[in-house]
Amino acid sequence: MAWAKAVCEQLSAAGHWADYIDPCSGLPMIHTDLNNVYPEVPALSVLMGYQTANAGCCKVLLHPVWGSAVYPASLFTEAPLEALQAAIEDANGKQAV
């Protein structure tokens, strides 16, 4: 969550729209007025072709390498690729400290 926040803050400071999803609620963390739940597990199943498994009333994502030992996290932006890559590199550097 701290990494996604750092990426979004850098992109926003550069004038780009960016937000990330709270994995527990599925709600956006920055633009809280957008009260729309984003279903990360079904989305990755559709977008990436990952399989899912039922776990009670929930679905669990099955990553092709790590199986169910992962949880999806989504970040959205309209920034150009170069700006996103720079924000990611900056956030990675901050996380390493």
C-alpha positions, 0 to 999 in steps of 0.5 A: 500500500505504501508503494502504490501510494508513493507511485500515485503521489508522484504521478499526481504531483506531475499532473496525472490522474492516478489511484490504487485499489484497497485490496480488502474493500476493492475501493479506490484509496485516493479518489474516495468519492468514486464509490465503485468496487473494483473486483480484482480477482475476476478482473485478473482472471479476465485480463490475464487469463489466470485461473481461480478457485472457490474458497467459501463465498470468495474466489482465490486467484491462482497465479501460474507460478505462485499458485494461491500465495499471491493477492492481486493489487491494482493501480490505475493511471492515465500517465504516459508510460515513461512517467509511470516507469519513473514513478515506479523506479522512484517508489522502488528506491524509497522502499529499498531504504 
